[in-house]
Amino acid sequence: MSNSLWNLINDLNKKSGITEILINGPKNVFVERGGQFIQLNANLPAEDIKAFIKEVADHNKKKCDSDNPIMDGNLPDGSRINIINEPFVSGSPAISIRKYLKYISSFDSNPTIFGVTPHWIDFLKALVVSKVNVVVSGGTGVGKTTFLNLLLNEIPKHERVITIEDTLELSTNMPNVVRLEAGSKIMESKSSLTTRDLVKNTLRMRPDRIIIGESRGGELFDLLQAMNTGHDGSMTSVHSSSAGECLSRMETLFLLAGFEIPMTVVRKQMTSAIQFIIQLGRDKEGNRVINEIIEVCGMEGPVMQIQTIASREDGFLEFKGIAPKCMDRLHKESGLPLNFFENM
């Protein structure tokens, strides 16, 4: 690992605030810092890029060549990497690296993370301990995986957790955890299991909670069935730009399971399974923040009922004046005071 690309990555690892490294070509390298792209003065030999791709593929026990042009994997430090190879990209392989931020491990060690106050952190911890089902929603690069990791680390240590991801990014120090990886076929195996295959198998593994890194297809159907049949406290993330769009996208993902189900039934399944949607975004300075906390309250006729518990206004996450309908549950399960919101 001594070529110019590895050296560049190792140098960038020493700099704070970098969340992405994007290599579009030998002289076309960018980093993202504070939500802004910055071009570097780089000149990477083409043979170093090819050698780097080979070493990363070997590290992940995968292949990345013209026959296997797309690869998702991890770097040795845990950072996520995506590579798309020629001839499906013009000029040079395109490499995207999402940095693994080691310093973000818990709410307690990062009390202002995602623009929240200690009071809101107490509420988020209560959601996890009370085993309500949570969906983390957000666009690209707003920290959905980081936020899921923070929630994961609040799960009581005696519980058994199964995580399912396309690329292993979630991390937890729990003793009874099994990490499953879907997607790309690895070199030693002739089979490839989808996320949905793994969710179905997970139900036979006696999990207390099921965590899907990101729901992108019909696996959401199976996860909602699990949430509705005793696997409380399960979580996933969905790619969407608002809480309302998140609900619409989940309807679409549910139907991708291939069943012809009336939309009213789909919505009833969703509202009985999901209690909270936490919407992430970026503020004006490019910092990752919680924009909204939404409670899913059930159905009224064919319409899903939601209420906004908090939204970001003037740079702060503000309580909207209506306490969650599940306050009794949060109080009984986590000890959150019944008057928790009275002084907010």
C-alpha positions, -999 to 999 in steps of 0.1 A, spaced: 0 0 0 28 24 -9 15 41 -41 6 77 -45 -31 72 -40 -27 54 -7 -3 82 4 -29 108 -6 -56 91 14 -33 87 45 -24 124 43 -61 134 41 -69 111 71 -48 134 92 -69 165 83 -101 172 102 -135 178 87 -131 158 55 -162 136 48 -156 125 12 -127 119 -12 -137 119 -48 -113 108 -75 -126 114 -110 -92 110 -128 -55 113 -122 -56 151 -120 -92 155 -110 -95 149 -72 -119 166 -48 -126 165 -11 -158 175 7 -154 196 38 -183 214 55 -206 205 27 -184 221 1 -163 205 -26 -126 215 -28 -104 205 -57 -69 193 -48 -37 199 -67 -31 162 -75 -14 142 -102 -19 104 -97 -3 80 -121 -29 58 -139 -10 27 -129 -13 37 -92 -50 40 -96 -53 6 -111 -30 -9 -84 -51 8 -57 -83 -7 -71 -68 -42 -72 -56 -39 -36 -90 -26 -24 -108 -54 -42 -85 -80 -27 -91 -65 7 -128 -69 3 -125 -103 -13 -141 -91 -44 -133 -84 -81 -133 -50 -98 -125 -52 -135 -143 -48 -169 -164 -79 -161 -172 -67 -126 -172 -29 -132 -189 -17 -100 -177 -25 -65 -188 -14 -31 -166 -21 -2 -145 -7 27 -110 6 32 -89 -9 61 -99 21 83 -136 14 78 -143 41 53 -168 32 26 -157 31 -11 -175 28 -44 -156 22 -76 -170 22 -111 -145 10 -137 -139 15 -174 -155 11 -199 -186 23 -180 -169 56 -171 -150 78 -195 -113 84 -192 -105 69 -158 -122 48 -131 -143 69 -107 -136 64 -70 -158 77 -42 -147 74 -6 -171 82 24 -148 88 53 -153 68 85 -154 93 113 -138 75 143 -144 104 167 -182 100 164 -190 71 187 -218 82 211 -241 110 220 -223 114 253 -190 121 236 -205 144 210 -232 163 229 -238 189 201 -238 164 172 -265 169 145 -272 203 161 -291 190 191 -290 199 228 -286 175 257 -324 177 263 -331 163 228 -304 137 232 -323 124 263 -354 121 241 -335 102 214 -320 78 240 -355 73 253 -368 63 219 -341 36 217 -345 22 252 -383 22 248 -380 1 217 -400 22 193 -394 16 156 -375 44 140 -368 54 104 -339 78 97 -346 98 66 -322 121 46 -305 128 13 -270 119 2 -242 127 26 -263 140 55 -251 113 80 -278 86 80 -253 59 88 -235 80 115 -269 87 131 -279 51 130 -246 42 147 -254 67 175 -288 51 180 -273 16 179 -249 24 207 -278 33 230 -293 -2 227 -291 -21 260 -262 -46 260 -283 -76 269 -302 -75 236 -295 -95 204 -291 -74 173 -289 -84 137 -276 -58 112 -281 -60 74 -261 -38 50 -249 -37 14 -215 -26 26 -205 -30 63 -206 4 79 -226 2 110 -206 -4 141 -215 -14 177 -197 -26 208 -226 -49 217 -216 -84 226 -246 -102 210 -246 -88 174 -244 -105 140 -235 -84 110 -249 -96 76 -237 -83 42 -258 -84 11 -251 -76 -25 -220 -82 -44 -207 -118 -48 -174 -124 -31 -147 -144 -47 -150 -174 -24 -187 -178 -29 -208 -187 -60 -240 -173 -44 -252 -138 -38 -280 -130 -13 -301 -99 -15 -310 -78 15 -345 -93 13 -331 -128 15 -312 -119 46 -341 -102 63 -362 -133 58 -334 -155 73 -329 -130 102 -363 -139 115 -350 -174 122 -320 -160 141 -338 -150 173 -332 -112 170 -345 -87 195 -339 -59 169 -333 -59 132 -313 -30 118 -312 -25 80 -285 1 70 -307 15 42 -339 2 27 -339 4 -11 -364 -22 -22 -389 -49 -13 -370 -57 19 -390 -29 35 -421 -51 33 -403 -79 53 -389 -54 78 -424 -39 85 -438 -74 90 -410 -80 115 -417 -47 133 -454 -57 135 -447 -91 149 -426 -85 180 -393 -71 168 -397 -37 185 -369 -12 184 -359 -21 149 -345 6 126 -336 15 90 -328 45 69 -345 57 38 -332 81 11 -355 111 10 -355 148 14 -384 153 38 -405 133 62 -435 134 39 -414 122 9 -400 95 32 -436 81 37 -443 82 0 -410 65 -8 -417 38 18 -451 31 1 -432 26 -32 -405 3 -16 -433 -17 1 -449 -24 -33 -416 -34 -48 -420 -67 -28 -443 -77 -57 -476 -80 -39 -508 -64 -52 -521 -48 -20 -545 -19 -17 -528 13 -8 -549 16 24 -536 -17 36 -500 -7 28 -504 25 48 -520 6 77 -490 -17 78 -467 13 78 -484 32 105 -487 2 128 -450 -6 123 -433 28 124 -435 52 153 -410 79 145 -392 94 114 -361 115 121 -353 137 92 -316 147 87 -303 175 65 -277 203 64 -278 238 78 -267 269 60 -231 263 70 -232 228 57 -233 210 91 -253 178 94 -284 184 116 -317 170 126 -343 190 107 -375 173 119 -387 146 143 -421 132 132 -444 108 151 -465 85 130 -499 83 148 -520 59 128 -547 62 102 -578 83 97 -597 68 69 -572 62 40 -549 90 53 -518 84 74 -517 107 105 -485 123 116 -475 150 140 -444 171 141 -427 169 175 -398 191 165 -385 211 136 -354 233 130 -361 270 131 -335 298 133 -307 273 137 -323 254 166 -344 222 169 -376 236 184 -404 217 202 -437 222 183 -459 222 213 -475 187 210 -460 159 231 -458 125 215 -489 103 218 -466 75 231 -453 95 261 -468 69 285 -447 42 268 -416 64 268 -421 70 305 -427 34 315 -399 19 294 -371 45 297 -381 67 327 -385 98 306 -406 122 328 -442 126 317 -437 164 320 -405 162 298 -418 187 272 -435 212 296 -404 234 299 -392 233 263 
